[in-house]
């Protein structure tokens, strides 16, 4: 039985447990990533970095790719 006050951030082959209630941006910074370099996806939908993390969320972080 898991802790229902945490969510999971996944980035490539890494994952972190973060507390629910903080913004996605705060969680990205907390794990040491640059919020401007990643996009957040929850339930196959792109979500804003100001979105509050809910308990048991699974947030996938993907690199922002810029073309030239």
RODODO-314721 format. One line per 2 residues: number of its first residue (from 0); their letters; for each residue x, y, z of C-alpha. Coordinates in steps of 0.02 Angstrom, whole numbers, plus 50000, padded with zeros to 5 digits. Example, Ala and Ser with C-alpha at 12.3 -4.5 7.8 and 13.67 -1.06 7.14 Angstrom:
! RODODO-314721
0) AS) 50615:49775:50390; 50684:49947:50357
***
This chain:
! RODODO-314721
0) XX) 50000:50000:50000; 50079:50163:49941
2) XX) 50083:50333:50021; 49932:50423:49952
4) XX) 50011:50595:49977; 50144:50574:49844
6) XX) 50154:50575:49656; 50285:50509:49536
8) XX) 50391:50613:49417; 50473:50515:49276
10) XX) 50611:50580:49163; 50701:50460:49046
12) XX) 50759:50317:49157; 50744:50414:49320
14) XX) 50595:50433:49434; 50560:50527:49594
16) XX) 50424:50528:49725; 50364:50705:49760
18) XX) 50234:50773:49880; 50064:50816:49810
20) XX) 50003:50994:49832; 50153:51080:49752
22) XX) 50156:51146:49575; 50235:51044:49438
24) XX) 50364:51183:49415; 50416:51171:49599
26) XX) 50431:50982:49586; 50539:50996:49428
28) XX) 50654:51119:49517; 50658:51011:49673
30) XX) 50726:50861:49578; 50859:50971:49497
32) XX) 50793:50994:49321; 50770:51156:49226
34) XX) 50583:51191:49206; 50616:51280:49041
36) XX) 50695:51123:48967; 50552:50999:48998
38) XX) 50367:50980:48963; 50252:50893:49087
40) XX) 50126:50762:49032; 49989:50691:49143
42) XX) 49869:50558:49079; 49934:50582:48901
44) XX) 49894:50769:48906; 50016:50914:48912
46) XX) 49993:51009:49075; 50047:51183:49129
48) XX) 50191:51197:49251; 50075:51295:49368
50) XX) 49963:51141:49384; 49954:51073:49562
52) XX) 50012:50894:49582; 49876:50779:49648
54) XX) 49907:50626:49755; 49955:50472:49653
56) XX) 49983:50573:49494; 50110:50507:49372
58) XX) 50194:50650:49280; 50304:50613:49131
60) XX) 50436:50743:49091; 50499:50756:48912
62) XX) 50632:50868:48837; 50578:51023:48744
64) XX) 50641:51002:48567; 50671:51160:48468
66) XX) 50694:51153:48280; 50799:51268:48175
***
